[in-house]
């Protein structure tokens, strides 16, 4: 079956949180409330993050396999997190998530994307290509 990328919904939070915890050493810390404010479209700290941020998930065989959190508040667009679960790590899933960020960037009139990644991560091989 084909991998599907869709915008995350509130019910995806537990998966996102679980995957984030499993990969915590490779990800920057983002409070749970930030994810929830985007997924539930609720104001947090006087900010409407859902207006300029998105979270997408990858789905394979009706199972979630990864997610991406990006902010479109300015140019360059900032990818905060891209995670694919260990047993589903294939380049095409990360590429699909990257493409959806790119398409959304163009829709919003932005031309650059950045992703801050720690220098000592195995995943840096992906970002160098």
C-alpha positions in Angstrom: 0.0 0.0 0.0 0.9 3.6 -0.5 2.0 5.9 2.3 -0.5 8.7 2.9 0.3 12.1 4.3 -2.5 14.0 6.0 -2.8 16.8 8.4 -2.8 15.6 12.0 -6.0 15.7 14.1 -6.5 15.7 17.9 -6.8 11.9 18.0 -3.2 11.7 16.7 -1.8 13.4 19.7 -1.1 10.2 21.7 0.9 8.7 18.8 2.8 11.9 18.3 3.6 12.2 22.0 4.7 8.5 22.1 6.9 8.8 19.1 8.4 12.1 20.4 9.2 10.4 23.7 10.9 7.4 22.0 13.1 9.8 20.0 13.5 12.5 22.6 17.3 12.5 22.5 17.2 13.3 18.8 14.6 16.0 19.0 14.4 19.4 20.5 12.0 19.8 23.4 8.6 21.2 22.5 5.9 21.3 25.3 2.9 19.0 24.8 0.6 22.0 25.0 2.1 23.4 21.8 1.1 20.2 19.9 -2.3 20.3 21.4 -2.9 23.9 20.7 -2.2 23.3 17.0 -4.2 20.0 16.8 -7.2 21.4 18.7 -6.9 24.9 17.2 -6.8 26.5 20.7 -5.0 29.7 21.8 -2.0 29.1 24.0 0.1 31.9 25.6 -1.9 34.5 23.5 -0.8 32.8 20.3 -2.9 31.1 17.6 -0.2 28.7 16.5 -2.7 26.8 14.3 -2.9 29.8 12.0 0.8 29.6 11.1 1.9 26.0 12.1 1.0 22.6 10.9 1.5 19.0 12.0 1.3 16.2 9.4 1.4 12.5 9.9 2.3 9.6 7.6 -0.1 6.7 7.5 0.7 3.2 6.2 -1.9 0.4 6.2 -4.1 2.5 8.5 -1.2 2.9 11.0 0.5 6.1 11.8 4.2 5.9 11.0 5.7 9.4 11.5 5.0 13.1 11.8 6.3 16.5 10.9 5.8 19.8 12.8 6.6 23.0 10.8 6.0 26.7 11.4 5.1 29.1 8.6 5.4 32.3 10.6 8.2 33.8 8.4 10.7 33.0 5.6 12.5 30.7 5.9 9.9 28.3 7.1 11.1 26.3 10.1 10.7 22.6 10.4 10.9 21.8 14.1 10.5 18.1 14.0 10.4 15.3 11.4 10.2 11.8 12.9 9.5 8.4 11.3 9.2 5.5 13.7 12.1 3.1 13.7 10.4 0.1 12.0 9.1 2.4 9.2 12.2 4.4 8.4 12.5 4.7 4.7 13.6 7.8 2.9 10.3 8.2 1.0 8.3 8.9 4.2 10.6 11.8 5.2 10.6 13.0 1.6 6.8 13.0 1.6 6.7 15.1 4.8 9.4 17.4 3.3 7.3 17.8 0.1 4.2 18.7 2.0 6.1 21.4 3.9 7.4 22.7 0.6 4.0 22.8 -1.0 2.5 24.7 2.0 5.5 27.1 1.9 4.8 28.0 -1.7 1.0 28.4 -1.0 2.0 30.9 1.8 4.5 32.7 -0.5 7.7 31.5 1.2 10.7 30.2 -0.7 13.1 28.9 1.9 12.9 26.1 4.5 15.3 25.4 7.3 15.5 22.5 9.8 17.7 22.7 12.8 19.3 19.4 13.5 21.9 18.4 16.1 25.3 17.8 14.5 25.7 14.3 16.0 22.6 12.6 14.7 22.5 9.6 12.3 19.6 11.4 10.5 22.0 14.1 9.2 22.8 11.8 6.3 19.3 12.5 5.1 19.7 16.3 5.3 23.0 16.3 3.5 21.5 14.8 0.3 
